[in-house]
Each structure stands twice: as structure tokens, then as C-alpha cells.
């Protein structure tokens, strides 16, 4: 069985650790770039996502979660009081997995094109 890739966004762990430990920026949103097509068609490869660590987690929201090999960006599904994260792209559906609520690091609240066009921004509230 081949091992699937887990880290799906460009991420600098030391910067994130500093942000999370700082008393004034622990709940500040931060941006990451999507590096693959696992969340298409909603999130294109190379788009920018904004993660809010203090946003409310709910069924079908988009989340950043910590898994054994690093961070992963997926849609959260809550079924029978169990939490699952799943990709949107059907080619990656074998990666759907159960996850503990404690592994959820933040909620995607906005996406933007990597080209910076305002017209291509989208909010998720």
C-alpha cells in the first residue's frame, strides 16, 4: 500500500509555533498557500487560504488539522458525534479519516487567488 501525502499547504512550523504562543497573536488569522488539487473544485491549487484559530468549528466547514505527518487542509464532517476530515476532490476520497476535535487547528475563513485579484476572494462565515 502506498503512503499518501498528508501535508497539503506550505507551512513554516517555527513561525506558527511563535504565533500560537504569543499572547497577542495567538488568535490572529494567518495565511497559507494550497499546494495541491485535493480540495478542488472549491479551492484551486496555489490559492491563498486564511485560517482563523478562534473561528467556530461546524459541520461542513473547511479546517486546518494536525495529523501524524503534519498539517492538512480538509472539509470537516460531523456524523453521529464523530469528526471526519475529507478532501473535496474525488480522486483523494480514500484519504477521508476520523479525527479528534483536539487536532483541529483552525477554520478557513477566506480564500484568495494567488494572483491577488479582489474579485476572486471568497469568505466562509
C-alpha positions in Angstrom: 0.0 0.0 0.0 1.4 3.3 -1.0 1.7 6.0 1.7 -0.4 9.1 0.9 1.0 12.6 1.2 -0.5 14.5 4.1 0.9 18.0 4.3 -1.1 19.9 1.7 -0.1 23.5 2.3 3.1 25.5 2.5 3.8 25.9 6.2 6.6 27.2 8.3 6.2 25.4 11.7 8.5 27.7 13.7 6.6 30.8 12.7 3.3 29.1 13.5 4.6 28.0 16.9 5.7 31.5 17.7 2.3 32.9 16.6 0.4 30.4 18.7 2.5 31.0 21.8 2.4 34.8 21.6 -0.3 36.3 23.9 -1.3 39.0 21.5 -1.3 37.0 18.2 -2.5 33.5 19.3 -5.9 34.1 17.8 -4.8 36.2 14.8 -5.7 34.7 11.4 -2.8 33.6 9.2 -2.4 32.8 5.5 -1.2 29.7 3.7 -0.9 28.6 0.1 -2.6 25.5 -1.1 -0.1 23.2 -2.8 -2.2 20.5 -4.5 -5.6 19.9 -6.0 -7.1 17.7 -3.3 -9.6 20.4 -2.4 -10.7 21.3 -5.9 -13.0 22.4 -7.3 -13.7 24.9 -4.4 -10.0 25.6 -3.7 -7.7 25.7 -6.6 -4.0 24.7 -6.4 -1.9 27.8 -5.4 -4.8 29.8 -4.0 -4.3 31.5 -0.6 -6.4 30.5 2.4 -6.9 32.5 5.6 -7.1 30.4 8.8 -8.7 31.7 11.9 -7.8 29.7 15.1 -10.7 31.3 17.0 -13.5 30.7 14.5 -16.4 28.4 15.3 -16.0 24.8 14.1 -19.1 23.4 12.5 -20.3 20.6 10.1 -19.0 21.1 6.6 -16.7 24.0 7.4 -13.1 23.9 6.0 -10.4 23.3 8.6 -6.7 23.0 9.1 -5.9 20.0 11.3 -2.8 18.3 12.7 -2.4 14.7 11.7 0.5 12.3 12.2 2.6 13.7 9.4 1.9 17.4 9.7 -0.9 19.8 8.8 -3.7 19.1 6.4 -6.5 21.2 4.9 -9.8 19.4 4.5 -13.6 19.7 4.9 -14.9 18.8 8.4 -17.8 16.3 8.5 -19.6 15.6 11.8 -21.5 12.4 11.7 -23.1 10.6 14.7 -20.9 12.8 17.0 -17.7 11.7 15.3 -15.4 14.1 13.5 -14.1 13.3 10.0 -11.9 15.3 7.6 -12.3 14.7 3.9 -11.0 16.1 0.6 -13.4 17.6 -2.0 -11.6 16.1 -5.0 -13.0 12.6 -5.6 -9.5 11.4 -6.6 -8.5 11.8 -3.0 -11.6 10.3 -1.3 -9.5 7.4 0.1 -8.0 10.0 2.4 -11.2 10.6 4.5 -10.3 9.9 8.1 -11.7 10.2 11.6 -10.0 12.8 13.7 -10.2 14.1 17.3 -11.6 17.6 17.8 -8.4 18.5 19.6 -6.5 18.0 16.3 -8.4 20.9 14.6 -6.2 23.9 14.5 -8.4 26.5 12.8 -11.2 27.2 10.3 -10.7 28.5 6.8 -12.5 31.9 6.7 -11.4 33.2 3.3 -9.6 32.3 0.1 -8.0 34.5 -2.5 -6.4 33.9 -5.8 -2.6 33.6 -5.8 -2.7 36.5 -8.4 -4.2 38.8 -5.8 -7.4 39.7 -7.7 -10.0 41.1 -5.3 -12.8 39.8 -7.5 -11.6 36.2 -6.8 -11.8 36.5 -3.0 -14.4 34.4 -1.2 -15.4 34.4 2.5 -16.6 31.4 4.5 -18.6 32.5 7.6 
